[in-house]
Amino acid sequence: MNYVSNIILEVMQERFKDDQSYLGDLIEDLKSHENKYDGLMYLFKLDTTSKEMFAQKIGVSLEDIESTLEVLRAL
C-alpha cells in the first residue's frame, strides 16, 4: 500500500469505524495499490465527504482534489 492509499484508509477508518466488514474489504482492495497513481485513481470512488476529509489530511482544498481528478480523467 502506498502513501495515498494509506491516507484514504485513515479517512475511511474515521468515517466507518463501526463497520469492520467494510473496512476489511477496503484494506484488501487498497493493498493492491502499487503506487500513488493507483491511490489517486481510487479517489474517483469516494463521495464528496471522503474526498474533503482526504484533502484536509494532506493540507489542500477539495477543489484541488477535484482539479487533480479532472486532469487524471483527461489522461
Order of alpha helices (4+ residues) and beta strands (2+ residues): alpha-alpha-alpha-alpha-alpha
